[in-house]
Amino acid sequence: MNQTNHEENTILLQAGVSVLLLTLVLAWTLAFARIFPIELIADSVKDYDRLVQGHIDYLLMGALLLGFYGARVPLPVTVRSAMAIGAFTNPAGFIYFAFWPEGLNLAIQVATICSFIITSYGFGMACILALRSTLNRDAGAAAGEPAPS
């Protein structure tokens, strides 16, 4: 892939490291809620397990974004954008319910469904395009074409 296409995927790197920085904040929040309790934080976290789930989900999203960035497969702007948006919004439900476990309402349900759709589209299409790019390379190699650098 050429450098220009790879630079277009920079949003995946930016979003990935931003999400990972967010996981550091969540790690300290978890620590201050239980291990080194700070009353304000410990009292604010109502569902510790949900906070752990959010932390892990953000870690996974950050790793996925960095993995797709590193794969150097050119992705359309709609896919890159959906991946970046979904990486932030999809795990946010866990964080929301960690602080407001009784806060389920129509707005939260709609936001959750929208986030799930956006995330599924972004990562699903990225997977399809990455797989398709490997099949195209395999077909070219079988035909005796040189492998792309």
N, CA and C atoms as an extended XYZ file, in Angstrom:
447
Properties=species:S:1:pos:R:3:atomname:S:1:resname:S:1:resid:I:1 pbc="F F F"
N         0.851       -1.168        0.000 N   MET     1
C         0.000        0.000        0.000 CA  MET     1
C         0.892        1.224        0.000 C   MET     1
N         0.445        2.263       -0.682 N   ASN     2
C         1.272        3.463       -0.719 CA  ASN     2
C         1.129        4.277        0.563 C   ASN     2
N         2.058        5.192        0.762 N   GLN     3
C         2.105        5.986        1.994 CA  GLN     3
C         0.854        6.846        2.160 C   GLN     3
N         0.321        7.378        1.073 N   THR     4
C        -0.850        8.238        1.158 CA  THR     4
C        -2.028        7.499        1.778 C   THR     4
N        -2.299        6.277        1.318 N   ASN     5
C        -3.398        5.513        1.893 CA  ASN     5
C        -3.174        5.219        3.359 C   ASN     5
N        -1.931        4.935        3.736 N   HIS     6
C        -1.640        4.650        5.131 CA  HIS     6
C        -1.867        5.889        5.995 C   HIS     6
N        -1.495        7.060        5.474 N   GLU     7
C        -1.701        8.293        6.226 CA  GLU     7
C        -3.186        8.565        6.446 C   GLU     7
N        -4.023        8.128        5.520 N   GLU     8
C        -5.461        8.288        5.693 CA  GLU     8
C        -5.964        7.489        6.898 C   GLU     8
N        -5.294        6.411        7.228 N   ASN     9
C        -5.684        5.584        8.379 CA  ASN     9
C        -5.159        6.138        9.707 C   ASN     9
N        -4.507        7.280        9.687 N   THR    10
C        -3.941        7.844       10.912 CA  THR    10
C        -4.990        8.036       12.002 C   THR    10
N        -6.240        8.259       11.619 N   ILE    11
C        -7.309        8.408       12.608 CA  ILE    11
C        -7.397        7.167       13.494 C   ILE    11
N        -7.064        6.002       12.941 N   LEU    12
C        -7.092        4.774       13.744 CA  LEU    12
C        -6.007        4.809       14.811 C   LEU    12
N        -4.834        5.305       14.459 N   LEU    13
C        -3.748        5.449       15.431 CA  LEU    13
C        -4.126        6.485       16.489 C   LEU    13
N        -4.638        7.622       16.053 N   GLN    14
C        -5.019        8.677       16.993 CA  GLN    14
C        -6.112        8.211       17.953 C   GLN    14
N        -7.133        7.589       17.416 N   ALA    15
C        -8.220        7.096       18.258 CA  ALA    15
C        -7.734        5.969       19.164 C   ALA    15
N        -6.899        5.088       18.621 N   GLY    16
C        -6.390        3.964       19.411 CA  GLY    16
C        -5.593        4.408       20.618 C   GLY    16
N        -4.669        5.323       20.422 N   VAL    17
C        -3.875        5.763       21.572 CA  VAL    17
C        -4.717        6.613       22.523 C   VAL    17
N        -5.690        7.342       21.995 N   SER    18
C        -6.582        8.110       22.872 CA  SER    18
C        -7.413        7.187       23.753 C   SER    18
N        -7.917        6.120       23.156 N   VAL    19
C        -8.694        5.139       23.919 CA  VAL    19
C        -7.804        4.480       24.977 C   VAL    19
N        -6.572        4.169       24.615 N   LEU    20
C        -5.669        3.557       25.596 CA  LEU    20
C        -5.328        4.522       26.731 C   LEU    20
N        -5.214        5.797       26.413 N   LEU    21
C        -5.019        6.784       27.490 CA  LEU    21
C        -6.243        6.822       28.407 C   LEU    21
N        -7.415        6.702       27.819 N   LEU    22
C        -8.636        6.644       28.623 CA  LEU    22
C        -8.617        5.431       29.548 C   LEU    22
N        -8.068        4.316       29.079 N   THR    23
C        -7.996        3.131       29.942 CA  THR    23
C        -7.089        3.370       31.145 C   THR    23
N        -6.066        4.202       30.967 N   LEU    24
C        -5.217        4.546       32.117 CA  LEU    24
C        -6.003        5.318       33.165 C   LEU    24
N        -6.821        6.250       32.706 N   VAL    25
C        -7.679        7.004       33.631 CA  VAL    25
C        -8.622        6.050       34.349 C   VAL    25
N        -9.199        5.117       33.596 N   LEU    26
C       -10.108        4.149       34.214 CA  LEU    26
C        -9.373        3.232       35.191 C   LEU    26
N        -8.144        2.862       34.868 N   ALA    27
C        -7.362        2.021       35.778 CA  ALA    27
C        -7.150        2.743       37.111 C   ALA    27
N        -6.811        4.030       37.043 N   TRP    28
C        -6.636        4.793       38.281 CA  TRP    28
C        -7.964        4.977       39.008 C   TRP    28
N        -9.041        5.127       38.255 N   THR    29
C       -10.361        5.228       38.885 CA  THR    29
C       -10.687        3.935       39.619 C   THR    29
N       -10.395        2.810       38.990 N   LEU    30
C       -10.611        1.516       39.649 CA  LEU    30
C        -9.765        1.413       40.918 C   LEU    30
N        -8.523        1.834       40.822 N   ALA    31
C        -7.634        1.771       41.993 CA  ALA    31
C        -8.143        2.669       43.118 C   ALA    31
N        -8.578        3.876       42.770 N   PHE    32
C        -9.042        4.810       43.796 CA  PHE    32
C       -10.432        4.458       44.322 C   PHE    32
N       -11.126        3.577       43.613 N   ALA    33
C       -12.429        3.123       44.099 CA  ALA    33
C       -12.300        1.958       45.073 C   ALA    33
N       -11.238        1.140       44.931 N   ARG    34
C       -11.121       -0.058       45.758 CA  ARG    34
C        -9.784       -0.238       46.458 C   ARG    34
N        -8.689       -0.119       45.714 N   ILE    35
C        -7.383       -0.485       46.251 CA  ILE    35
C        -6.817        0.592       47.176 C   ILE    35
N        -6.882        1.829       46.717 N   PHE    36
C        -6.455        2.996       47.498 CA  PHE    36
C        -7.643        3.935       47.579 C   PHE    36
N        -8.644        3.564       48.348 N   PRO    37
C        -9.924        4.282       48.278 CA  PRO    37
C        -9.807        5.780       48.564 C   PRO    37
N       -10.344        6.531       47.646 N   ILE    38
C       -10.573        7.961       47.832 CA  ILE    38
C       -12.085        8.095       47.915 C   ILE    38
N       -12.554        8.644       48.994 N   GLU    39
C       -13.983        8.621       49.304 CA  GLU    39
C       -14.851        9.138       48.148 C   GLU    39
N       -14.481       10.245       47.561 N   LEU    40
C       -15.287       10.820       46.478 CA  LEU    40
C       -15.428        9.834       45.320 C   LEU    40
N       -14.343        9.188       44.938 N   ILE    41
C       -14.391        8.236       43.821 CA  ILE    41
C       -15.086        6.950       44.251 C   ILE    41
N       -14.718        6.429       45.414 N   ALA    42
C       -15.325        5.181       45.891 CA  ALA    42
C       -16.839        5.316       46.023 C   ALA    42
N       -17.296        6.465       46.484 N   ASP    43
C       -18.740        6.682       46.631 CA  ASP    43
C       -19.434        6.883       45.282 C   ASP    43
N       -18.695        7.358       44.293 N   SER    44
C       -19.280        7.620       42.975 CA  SER    44
C       -19.451        6.348       42.153 C   SER    44
N       -18.548        5.392       42.345 N   VAL    45
C       -18.623        4.137       41.589 CA  VAL    45
C       -19.652        3.234       42.274 C   VAL    45
N       -20.773        3.055       41.597 N   LYS    46
C       -21.869        2.256       42.163 CA  LYS    46
C       -21.768        0.781       41.784 C   LYS    46
N       -21.204        0.501       40.617 N   ASP    47
C       -21.081       -0.883       40.151 CA  ASP    47
C       -19.649       -1.091       39.646 C   ASP    47
N       -18.802       -1.556       40.543 N   TYR    48
C       -17.377       -1.729       40.249 CA  TYR    48
C       -17.150       -2.674       39.078 C   TYR    48
N       -17.922       -3.760       39.020 N   ASP    49
C       -17.763       -4.738       37.946 CA  ASP    49
C       -18.031       -4.129       36.568 C   ASP    49
N       -19.000       -3.250       36.471 N   ARG    50
C       -19.273       -2.566       35.200 CA  ARG    50
C       -18.103       -1.666       34.807 C   ARG    50
N       -17.483       -1.040       35.794 N   LEU    51
C       -16.318       -0.197       35.510 CA  LEU    51
C       -15.162       -1.051       34.988 C   LEU    51
N       -14.986       -2.228       35.570 N   VAL    52
C       -13.966       -3.160       35.073 CA  VAL    52
C       -14.295       -3.573       33.636 C   VAL    52
N       -15.566       -3.874       33.362 N   GLN    53
C       -15.976       -4.251       32.000 CA  GLN    53
C       -15.672       -3.129       31.011 C   GLN    53
N       -15.976       -1.898       31.400 N   GLY    54
C       -15.690       -0.763       30.527 CA  GLY    54
C       -14.201       -0.614       30.274 C   GLY    54
N       -13.410       -0.779       31.319 N   HIS    55
C       -11.953       -0.691       31.204 CA  HIS    55
C       -11.431       -1.731       30.205 C   HIS    55
N       -11.882       -2.960       30.350 N   ILE    56
C       -11.444       -4.034       29.459 CA  ILE    56
C       -11.928       -3.792       28.028 C   ILE    56
N       -13.165       -3.347       27.887 N   ASP    57
C       -13.703       -3.087       26.551 CA  ASP    57
C       -12.917       -1.973       25.861 C   ASP    57
N       -12.562       -0.923       26.591 N   TYR    58
C       -11.743        0.138       26.003 CA  TYR    58
C       -10.352       -0.383       25.627 C   TYR    58
N        -9.775       -1.238       26.472 N   LEU    59
C        -8.485       -1.836       26.112 CA  LEU    59
C        -8.580       -2.607       24.800 C   LEU    59
N        -9.628       -3.411       24.670 N   LEU    60
C        -9.809       -4.200       23.457 CA  LEU    60
C       -10.033       -3.304       22.234 C   LEU    60
N       -10.835       -2.276       22.398 N   MET    61
C       -11.091       -1.364       21.274 CA  MET    61
C        -9.802       -0.664       20.843 C   MET    61
N        -9.019       -0.217       21.818 N   GLY    62
C        -7.750        0.435       21.489 CA  GLY    62
C        -6.820       -0.507       20.753 C   GLY    62
N        -6.750       -1.742       21.224 N   ALA    63
C        -5.890       -2.739       20.572 CA  ALA    63
C        -6.374       -3.035       19.152 C   ALA    63
N        -7.686       -3.134       18.968 N   LEU    64
C        -8.227       -3.377       17.626 CA  LEU    64
C        -7.892       -2.227       16.674 C   LEU    64
N        -8.066       -1.000       17.154 N   LEU    65
C        -7.745        0.150       16.298 CA  LEU    65
C        -6.275        0.139       15.898 C   LEU    65
N        -5.403       -0.112       16.868 N   LEU    66
C        -3.974       -0.147       16.560 CA  LEU    66
C        -3.633       -1.312       15.632 C   LEU    66
N        -4.318       -2.422       15.806 N   GLY    67
C        -4.089       -3.569       14.927 CA  GLY    67
C        -4.485       -3.271       13.487 C   GLY    67
N        -5.632       -2.642       13.302 N   PHE    68
C        -6.052       -2.291       11.946 CA  PHE    68
C        -5.148       -1.212       11.355 C   PHE    68
N        -4.691       -0.290       12.182 N   TYR    69
C        -3.742        0.712       11.694 CA  TYR    69
C        -2.454        0.013       11.228 C   TYR    69
N        -1.972       -0.906       12.033 N   GLY    70
C        -0.741       -1.622       11.709 CA  GLY    70
C        -0.874       -2.546       10.512 C   GLY    70
N        -2.086       -2.996       10.232 N   ALA    71
C        -2.298       -3.891        9.087 CA  ALA    71
C        -2.120       -3.156        7.752 C   ALA    71
N        -2.209       -1.862        7.781 N   ARG    72
C        -1.956       -1.023        6.596 CA  ARG    72
C        -2.891       -1.344        5.431 C   ARG    72
N        -4.115       -1.713        5.740 N   VAL    73
C        -5.123       -1.944        4.710 CA  VAL    73
C        -5.871       -0.623        4.514 C   VAL    73
N        -5.948       -0.120        3.283 N   PRO    74
C        -6.667        1.142        3.071 CA  PRO    74
C        -8.159        0.963        3.362 C   PRO    74
N        -8.686        1.857        4.177 N   LEU    75
C       -10.090        1.781        4.562 CA  LEU    75
C       -10.797        3.078        4.177 C   LEU    75
N       -12.033        2.991        3.714 N   PRO    76
C       -12.784        4.205        3.386 CA  PRO    76
C       -13.012        5.065        4.632 C   PRO    76
N       -13.223        6.341        4.414 N   VAL    77
C       -13.401        7.275        5.518 CA  VAL    77
C       -14.602        6.880        6.384 C   VAL    77
N       -15.658        6.338        5.782 N   THR    78
C       -16.830        5.952        6.573 CA  THR    78
C       -16.485        4.820        7.538 C   THR    78
N       -15.655        3.903        7.092 N   VAL    79
C       -15.255        2.772        7.940 CA  VAL    79
C       -14.338        3.259        9.060 C   VAL    79
N       -13.329        4.056        8.700 N   ARG    80
C       -12.400        4.584        9.710 CA  ARG    80
C       -13.150        5.407       10.754 C   ARG    80
N       -14.067        6.237       10.296 N   SER    81
C       -14.829        7.089       11.219 CA  SER    81
C       -15.710        6.258       12.143 C   SER    81
N       -16.382        5.277       11.574 N   ALA    82
C       -17.250        4.418       12.392 CA  ALA    82
C       -16.435        3.657       13.432 C   ALA    82
N       -15.248        3.205       13.048 N   MET    83
C       -14.390        2.493       13.998 CA  MET    83
C       -13.973        3.413       15.138 C   MET    83
N       -13.561        4.625       14.806 N   ALA    84
C       -13.108        5.565       15.833 CA  ALA    84
C       -14.253        5.961       16.752 C   ALA    84
N       -15.401        6.272       16.171 N   ILE    85
C       -16.567        6.655       16.986 CA  ILE    85
C       -16.996        5.484       17.866 C   ILE    85
N       -17.088        4.306       17.266 N   GLY    86
C       -17.527        3.127       18.009 CA  GLY    86
C       -16.585        2.736       19.130 C   GLY    86
N       -15.298        2.940       18.924 N   ALA    87
C       -14.320        2.591       19.962 CA  ALA    87
C       -14.517        3.424       21.217 C   ALA    87
N       -15.011        4.637       21.054 N   PHE    88
C       -15.287        5.486       22.216 CA  PHE    88
C       -16.687        5.256       22.778 C   PHE    88
N       -17.669        5.118       21.891 N   THR    89
C       -19.055        5.089       22.372 CA  THR    89
C       -19.526        3.723       22.836 C   THR    89
N       -19.062        2.653       22.206 N   ASN    90
C       -19.582        1.339       22.560 CA  ASN    90
C       -19.270        0.953       24.015 C   ASN    90
N       -18.040        1.106       24.495 N   PRO    91
C       -17.767        0.775       25.898 CA  PRO    91
C       -18.347        1.789       26.896 C   PRO    91
N       -18.777        2.938       26.397 N   ALA    92
C       -19.272        3.988       27.294 CA  ALA    92
C       -20.485        3.540       28.092 C   ALA    92
N       -21.256        2.604       27.555 N   GLY    93
C       -22.410        2.095       28.299 CA  GLY    93
C       -22.001        1.456       29.618 C   GLY    93
N       -20.906        0.715       29.603 N   PHE    94
C       -20.416        0.124       30.844 CA  PHE    94
C       -20.054        1.211       31.853 C   PHE    94
N       -19.408        2.261       31.370 N   ILE    95
C       -18.993        3.345       32.255 CA  ILE    95
C       -20.223        4.059       32.818 C   ILE    95
N       -21.179        4.332       31.943 N   TYR    96
C       -22.414        4.986       32.386 CA  TYR    96
C       -23.072        4.187       33.513 C   TYR    96
N       -23.234        2.885       33.291 N   PHE    97
C       -23.921        2.063       34.291 CA  PHE    97
C       -23.064        1.814       35.532 C   PHE    97
N       -21.767        2.012       35.448 N   ALA    98
C       -20.925        1.906       36.645 CA  ALA    98
C       -21.249        3.026       37.627 C   ALA    98
N       -21.623        4.184       37.088 N   PHE    99
C       -21.928        5.337       37.948 CA  PHE    99
C       -23.430        5.515       38.179 C   PHE    99
N       -24.236        5.117       37.214 N   TRP   100
C       -25.690        5.263       37.315 CA  TRP   100
C       -26.371        3.953       36.938 C   TRP   100
N       -26.278        2.933       37.796 N   PRO   101
C       -26.807        1.607       37.438 CA  PRO   101
C       -28.323        1.584       37.216 C   PRO   101
N       -29.034        2.551       37.762 N   GLU   102
C       -30.489        2.607       37.600 CA  GLU   102
C       -30.884        3.580       36.499 C   GLU   102
N       -29.924        4.017       35.683 N   GLY   103
C       -30.168        5.089       34.728 CA  GLY   103
C       -30.654        4.682       33.358 C   GLY   103
N       -31.207        3.497       33.205 N   LEU   104
C       -31.685        3.069       31.895 CA  LEU   104
C       -32.938        3.859       31.519 C   LEU   104
N       -32.875        4.511       30.379 N   ASN   105
C       -34.033        5.225       29.857 CA  ASN   105
C       -33.996        5.138       28.343 C   ASN   105
N       -34.994        5.716       27.694 N   LEU   106
C       -35.097        5.611       26.242 CA  LEU   106
C       -33.886        6.226       25.538 C   LEU   106
N       -33.408        7.353       26.019 N   ALA   107
C       -32.255        8.010       25.387 CA  ALA   107
C       -31.020        7.119       25.447 C   ALA   107
N       -30.788        6.480       26.573 N   ILE   108
C       -29.633        5.585       26.723 CA  ILE   108
C       -29.800        4.367       25.820 C   ILE   108
N       -31.013        3.839       25.737 N   GLN   109
C       -31.255        2.693       24.864 CA  GLN   109
C       -30.995        3.041       23.396 C   GLN   109
N       -31.470        4.191       22.960 N   VAL   110
C       -31.272        4.614       21.570 CA  VAL   110
C       -29.781        4.849       21.305 C   VAL   110
N       -29.106        5.522       22.234 N   ALA   111
C       -27.665        5.781       22.074 CA  ALA   111
C       -26.892        4.465       22.000 C   ALA   111
N       -27.264        3.507       22.820 N   THR   112
C       -26.594        2.211       22.834 CA  THR   112
C       -26.803        1.472       21.512 C   THR   112
N       -28.020        1.483       21.005 N   ILE   113
C       -28.311        0.817       19.737 CA  ILE   113
C       -27.549        1.492       18.598 C   ILE   113
N       -27.558        2.820       18.569 N   CYS   114
C       -26.827        3.552       17.521 CA  CYS   114
C       -25.336        3.247       17.590 C   CYS   114
N       -24.791        3.245       18.791 N   SER   115
C       -23.374        2.950       18.962 CA  SER   115
C       -23.052        1.534       18.490 C   SER   115
N       -23.908        0.598       18.834 N   PHE   116
C       -23.693       -0.792       18.431 CA  PHE   116
C       -23.704       -0.934       16.909 C   PHE   116
N       -24.625       -0.238       16.256 N   ILE   117
C       -24.718       -0.298       14.792 CA  ILE   117
C       -23.477        0.325       14.160 C   ILE   117
N       -23.076        1.495       14.638 N   ILE   118
C       -21.900        2.188       14.103 CA  ILE   118
C       -20.650        1.332       14.289 C   ILE   118
N       -20.484        0.787       15.480 N   THR   119
C       -19.314       -0.040       15.785 CA  THR   119
C       -19.298       -1.305       14.933 C   THR   119
N       -20.447       -1.940       14.812 N   SER   120
C       -20.538       -3.162       14.006 CA  SER   120
C       -20.214       -2.881       12.548 C   SER   120
N       -20.734       -1.788       12.026 N   TYR   121
C       -20.430       -1.424       10.641 CA  TYR   121
C       -18.933       -1.178       10.475 C   TYR   121
N       -18.357       -0.350       11.328 N   GLY   122
C       -16.945        0.005       11.190 CA  GLY   122
C       -16.024       -1.192       11.263 C   GLY   122
N       -16.120       -1.948       12.330 N   PHE   123
C       -15.215       -3.081       12.498 CA  PHE   123
C       -15.566       -4.238       11.565 C   PHE   123
N       -16.853       -4.423       11.292 N   GLY   124
C       -17.254       -5.475       10.356 CA  GLY   124
C       -16.727       -5.216        8.957 C   GLY   124
N       -16.904       -3.985        8.464 N   MET   125
C       -16.403       -3.644        7.130 CA  MET   125
C       -14.878       -3.688        7.096 C   MET   125
N       -14.229       -3.248        8.174 N   ALA   126
C       -12.765       -3.307        8.217 CA  ALA   126
C       -12.296       -4.753        8.102 C   ALA   126
N       -12.978       -5.655        8.775 N   CYS   127
C       -12.624       -7.078        8.679 CA  CYS   127
C       -12.823       -7.594        7.255 C   CYS   127
N       -13.943       -7.255        6.656 N   ILE   128
C       -14.221       -7.706        5.288 CA  ILE   128
C       -13.168       -7.162        4.322 C   ILE   128
N       -12.855       -5.880        4.436 N   LEU   129
C       -11.873       -5.268        3.536 CA  LEU   129
C       -10.473       -5.826        3.759 C   LEU   129
N       -10.126       -6.089        5.020 N   ALA   130
C        -8.813       -6.677        5.303 CA  ALA   130
C        -8.737       -8.088        4.729 C   ALA   130
N        -9.782       -8.859        4.930 N   LEU   131
C        -9.812      -10.216        4.373 CA  LEU   131
C        -9.754      -10.163        2.852 C   LEU   131
N       -10.535       -9.276        2.269 N   ARG   132
C       -10.545       -9.144        0.800 CA  ARG   132
C        -9.155       -8.767        0.277 C   ARG   132
N        -8.449       -7.907        1.011 N   SER   133
C        -7.111       -7.509        0.547 CA  SER   133
C        -6.143       -8.683        0.569 C   SER   133
N        -6.297       -9.595        1.520 N   THR   134
C        -5.422      -10.765        1.549 CA  THR   134
C        -5.773      -11.728        0.432 C   THR   134
N        -7.049      -11.846        0.107 N   LEU   135
C        -7.461      -12.726       -0.991 CA  LEU   135
C        -6.973      -12.177       -2.321 C   LEU   135
N        -7.002      -10.862       -2.477 N   ASN   136
C        -6.496      -10.244       -3.707 CA  ASN   136
C        -4.997      -10.499       -3.849 C   ASN   136
N        -4.251      -10.412       -2.742 N   ARG   137
C        -2.812      -10.676       -2.782 CA  ARG   137
C        -2.543      -12.124       -3.137 C   ARG   137
N        -3.331      -13.040       -2.510 N   ASP   138
C        -3.150      -14.467       -2.795 CA  ASP   138
C        -3.449      -14.782       -4.254 C   ASP   138
N        -4.497      -14.144       -4.823 N   ALA   139
C        -4.844      -14.387       -6.216 CA  ALA   139
C        -3.749      -13.851       -7.129 C   ALA   139
N        -3.180      -12.696       -6.793 N   GLY   140
C        -2.089      -12.131       -7.595 CA  GLY   140
C        -0.861      -13.004       -7.547 C   GLY   140
N        -0.540      -13.525       -6.371 N   ALA   141
C         0.639      -14.393       -6.231 CA  ALA   141
C         0.443      -15.681       -7.031 C   ALA   141
N        -0.770      -16.206       -7.034 N   ALA   142
C        -1.053      -17.434       -7.782 CA  ALA   142
C        -0.903      -17.198       -9.282 C   ALA   142
N        -1.161      -15.969       -9.715 N   ALA   143
C        -1.069      -15.639      -11.137 CA  ALA   143
C         0.352      -15.250      -11.529 C   ALA   143
N         1.280      -15.285      -10.573 N   GLY   144
C         2.662      -14.981      -10.863 CA  GLY   144
C         3.011      -13.511      -10.760 C   GLY   144
N         2.092      -12.705      -10.229 N   GLU   145
C         2.359      -11.269      -10.053 CA  GLU   145
C         3.228      -11.069       -8.819 C   GLU   145
N         4.087      -10.059       -8.822 N   PRO   146
C         4.908       -9.804       -7.642 CA  PRO   146
C         4.025       -9.328       -6.475 C   PRO   146
N         4.421       -9.707       -5.269 N   ALA   147
C         3.682       -9.292       -4.063 CA  ALA   147
C         3.881       -7.800       -3.838 C   ALA   147
N         2.828       -7.089       -3.395 N   PRO   148
C         2.969       -5.664       -3.115 CA  PRO   148
C         3.889       -5.439       -1.930 C   PRO   148
N         4.613       -4.320       -1.971 N   SER   149
C         5.542       -4.043       -0.870 CA  SER   149
C         4.896       -3.264        0.227 C   SER   149
